[in-house]
Amino acid sequence: MANEQMLAQMRDKPGFIAALDQSGGSTPGALHQYGIPESAYSGDAEMFRLIHEMRVRIISAPAFTGDKVIGAILFEATMEGEAGGKPVPAFLWNDRGVVPFLKVDKGLEAEADGVRLMKPIPALDTLLQRAVKAGIFGTKMRSVVEHASPSGIASIAAQQFALGAQIAGHGLVPILEPEISIKAPDKAKAEALLRAELLKGLDALPASHNVMIKLTIPDTPDFYRPLIEHPRVVRVVALSGGYTRSDACARLAKNHGMIASFSRALINDLTKSMSDAEFDATLAASIDEIWKASVQKV
């Protein structure tokens, strides 16, 4: 069973979720943004060591606590790493009051029928068992809608719910993430199709299974309110999706009951060369801005 304190925090506590789950494909870009070019390291091991150092610096900062950051999504290697001399999930929950999640997807298939499904996730049950042992509360998995294809969006939703059921079987709460690209030419139509498919899937869930849903901020404010109010949904969270932080926050503030789960929009002003005081102040300002958009609605 999921930790009841964590579940209560995810259901009710004001705040947002930090997405610190850049994987192999997106790690070089994250490091470059942080001020570490690809020429500064050689091989995956060194790359992941550097991104782990960056993440530990973030989660150890004074402002990164459960007062405003109620959850954090981790990459698999981060889950297995340490911060403050403790396993990262234990450090997050016991020292910072932040609920730990784990990214479980292995990337995306090529676009087909207007969508990009998730690649197969080999040995998912083994990974989930490790996550439970590590003290992880829930998981996250991303697929992408590129066009408003009814059959494609139906397949996206079906894949998300099928894997969500497998994850829930381990006592974890899955975050379903069927992202709609902000560049989709028919984004509003895609949102309507996706909402209908998600409601259909939610209505079919057993009472013992709860999910969270991570979505692109909709064009129409409060469009996802029926999902937010569904009894099987713990929380609906928003990805920044390529919007700037200011734009993402302005859009999010119009969506009642929807909180942030930002990645780039959270950390894109941070650089390795900053002093600890500069780093902490910059991160605190970012956290404040995203927290306000998540809890102070217009």
C-alpha positions in Angstrom: 0.0 0.0 0.0 1.1 3.5 -0.7 2.3 5.5 2.3 -0.9 7.1 3.7 0.9 10.3 4.7 2.3 10.6 1.2 -1.1 10.0 -0.3 -2.7 12.7 1.9 0.1 15.1 0.9 -0.5 14.4 -2.8 -4.2 14.8 -2.5 -4.5 17.9 -0.4 -1.3 19.8 0.3 -0.8 23.1 -1.6 2.3 23.0 -3.7 3.8 21.5 -6.9 5.9 18.6 -8.1 9.4 19.1 -9.4 10.3 16.9 -12.4 14.0 16.0 -12.0 13.8 13.0 -14.3 15.8 13.9 -17.4 17.0 10.6 -18.9 19.7 9.6 -21.3 18.3 11.4 -24.3 17.6 14.7 -22.5 20.5 14.7 -20.0 23.1 16.4 -22.4 20.6 19.2 -23.0 20.0 19.6 -19.2 23.7 19.7 -18.5 24.4 22.2 -21.3 21.7 24.4 -19.9 23.4 24.1 -16.5 26.7 25.2 -18.0 28.4 21.9 -18.7 29.0 21.3 -22.4 29.3 17.8 -23.9 33.0 18.4 -24.3 33.4 18.5 -20.5 32.7 14.8 -20.0 33.2 11.4 -21.7 30.7 8.5 -21.6 27.4 7.9 -19.9 28.9 7.2 -16.5 30.4 10.6 -16.2 27.4 12.3 -17.7 25.1 10.7 -15.1 27.5 11.5 -12.3 27.3 15.2 -13.3 23.5 15.3 -13.6 23.3 13.5 -10.2 25.5 16.2 -8.7 23.2 18.9 -10.2 20.1 17.2 -8.8 21.5 16.7 -5.4 22.4 20.4 -5.3 18.8 21.2 -6.2 17.1 18.9 -3.7 19.5 20.0 -0.9 18.8 23.7 -1.4 17.0 25.5 1.5 13.9 26.3 -0.5 13.5 22.7 -1.8 11.2 21.4 0.9 7.7 20.1 1.3 6.5 23.5 2.3 6.1 24.3 -1.5 7.6 21.3 -3.4 5.3 18.5 -2.4 6.8 15.8 -4.7 9.8 15.1 -7.0 10.0 12.8 -10.0 13.3 11.0 -10.2 15.3 9.2 -12.9 16.2 5.6 -12.1 19.8 6.3 -11.4 18.8 9.1 -9.1 16.6 6.8 -7.1 19.6 4.6 -6.6 22.0 7.4 -5.7 22.6 9.3 -2.4 22.0 12.7 -1.0 23.2 13.8 2.4 24.6 10.4 3.0 21.2 8.7 2.5 19.4 7.1 -0.4 17.7 9.9 -2.4 14.1 8.8 -1.8 14.7 8.6 2.0 16.4 12.0 2.0 13.5 13.6 0.1 10.8 12.2 2.3 12.5 12.1 5.7 14.7 15.2 5.5 12.8 17.4 3.1 9.2 16.3 3.3 9.0 15.7 -0.4 7.2 12.7 -1.9 9.4 10.7 -4.3 8.2 9.4 -7.6 10.1 7.4 -10.3 10.1 7.9 -14.1 9.7 4.4 -15.5 9.3 4.8 -19.3 12.1 4.1 -21.7 11.4 6.7 -24.3 9.1 7.1 -27.3 8.4 5.2 -30.4 8.5 7.0 -33.8 5.3 8.9 -34.6 2.5 6.8 -36.0 -1.2 7.7 -36.3 -0.5 11.2 -34.9 1.0 10.0 -31.6 4.2 8.6 -30.1 3.6 5.7 -27.9 6.0 4.5 -25.2 8.6 2.0 -26.1 8.4 -1.4 -24.4 9.5 -1.3 -20.7 11.5 -4.5 -20.2 11.5 -5.9 -16.6 9.0 -3.3 -15.4 7.9 -5.5 -12.5 11.5 -5.9 -11.3 11.9 -2.1 -11.5 8.7 -1.6 -9.6 9.8 -4.0 -6.9 13.0 -2.0 -6.5 11.0 1.2 -6.3 8.8 -0.1 -3.5 11.8 -1.2 -1.6 13.4 2.2 -2.0 10.4 4.0 -0.6 9.0 5.4 -3.9 5.4 6.5 -3.7 4.5 6.5 -7.4 5.7 6.5 -11.0 5.5 8.6 -14.1 5.5 7.6 -17.8 5.2 9.9 -20.8 3.8 9.5 -24.3 3.0 12.3 -26.8 0.1 13.4 -28.9 1.2 15.2 -32.1 -2.1 15.5 -33.9 -5.8 15.2 -33.0 -6.1 11.6 -34.2 -9.1 9.8 -32.6 -7.6 6.3 -33.0 -4.1 7.5 -32.0 -5.3 9.2 -28.9 -7.3 6.1 -28.0 -4.2 4.0 -28.3 -2.2 6.5 -26.1 -4.9 6.3 -23.4 -5.1 2.5 -23.6 -1.4 2.1 -23.2 -1.2 4.5 -20.3 -4.0 2.8 -18.4 -2.7 -0.7 -19.1 0.7 0.2 -17.6 -1.0 2.1 -14.8 -2.8 -1.0 -13.8 0.4 -3.0 -13.7 2.0 -0.2 -11.6 -1.0 0.0 -9.2 -0.7 -3.7 -8.7 2.6 -3.0 -6.8 0.9 -0.6 -4.5 2.3 2.5 -6.3 0.3 5.4 -7.7 1.0 5.9 -11.4 1.2 9.4 -13.0 -0.3 8.9 -16.5 1.4 11.5 -18.8 -0.2 11.7 -22.3 1.4 15.0 -23.3 -0.1 17.0 -26.1 2.6 18.9 -28.0 2.2 22.6 -27.7 3.1 22.7 -31.4 0.1 20.5 -32.4 -1.8 22.4 -35.1 -5.1 21.1 -33.7 -4.3 21.2 -30.0 -7.7 22.1 -28.7 -9.3 19.3 -30.7 -6.7 16.9 -29.3 -7.5 18.0 -25.8 -11.2 17.2 -26.3 -10.4 13.8 -27.6 -7.9 13.1 -24.9 -10.3 14.2 -22.1 -13.0 11.9 -23.4 -10.6 8.9 -23.5 -9.2 9.6 -20.1 -12.7 9.9 -18.5 -13.6 6.6 -20.1 -10.5 4.9 -18.7 -11.0 6.4 -15.2 -14.6 5.2 -15.1 -13.4 1.7 -15.8 -10.9 1.7 -12.9 -11.6 -0.4 -9.8 -12.2 1.4 -6.6 -8.9 0.2 -5.3 -6.8 1.9 -7.9 -5.9 5.6 -7.8 -4.0 7.5 -10.5 -2.5 11.0 -11.1 -2.5 12.6 -14.5 0.1 14.9 -16.0 -1.1 17.0 -18.9 -0.2 19.9 -21.1 -1.9 23.1 -19.9 -5.1 23.3 -21.9 -6.0 26.1 -24.3 -9.3 26.6 -22.4 -8.9 27.3 -18.7 -10.4 24.6 -16.4 -11.0 22.3 -19.4 -9.7 19.4 -17.4 -11.9 20.1 -14.3 -13.9 16.8 -14.9 -10.6 14.9 -14.5 -9.6 16.8 -11.4 -13.0 16.0 -9.8 -13.0 12.3 -10.7 -12.9 10.1 -7.6 -10.1 7.9 -9.0 -7.8 10.9 -9.5 -5.4 11.9 -6.7 -4.2 15.0 -8.5 -3.9 16.5 -12.0 -0.6 18.2 -12.7 0.7 20.3 -15.5 3.9 19.9 -17.6 5.5 23.1 -18.9 5.9 21.6 -22.4 8.3 24.1 -23.8 6.5 27.2 -22.6 8.7 29.7 -20.7 8.3 29.6 -17.0 6.4 33.0 -17.0 4.1 31.8 -19.8 3.5 28.4 -18.2 2.7 30.0 -14.8 0.3 32.5 -16.4 -1.5 29.7 -18.1 -1.5 27.4 -15.1 -2.9 30.1 -12.8 -6.1 30.1 -14.8 -6.7 26.3 -14.2 -8.2 25.7 -10.8 -7.2 22.5 -9.0 -4.3 21.9 -11.4 -0.7 22.2 -10.0 2.7 22.3 -11.7 5.0 19.5 -12.4 7.7 21.4 -14.2 11.2 20.4 -15.3 12.9 22.9 -17.6 10.7 25.7 -16.4 11.9 25.0 -12.8 15.6 24.8 -13.3 16.5 26.7 -16.5 18.0 29.7 -14.7 20.4 27.5 -12.7 24.1 27.2 -13.6 27.0 25.3 -12.1 29.2 28.4 -11.9 26.8 30.1 -9.4 27.8 30.5 -5.9 25.7 28.5 -3.4 24.0 31.8 -2.3 23.2 32.7 -5.9 22.0 29.2 -6.8 19.8 29.0 -3.7 18.3 32.4 -4.3 17.6 31.7 -8.0 16.0 28.4 -7.2 13.9 29.9 -4.4 12.6 32.5 -6.8 11.6 29.9 -9.3 9.9 27.7 -6.7 8.0 30.7 -5.4 6.7 31.6 -8.9 5.6 28.1 -9.7 4.1 27.6 -6.2 2.0 30.8 -6.7 0.7 29.6 -10.1 -0.2 26.3 -8.5 -2.1 27.5 -5.5 -3.1 31.2 -6.1 -5.6 31.0 -9.0 -7.1 33.8 -11.0 
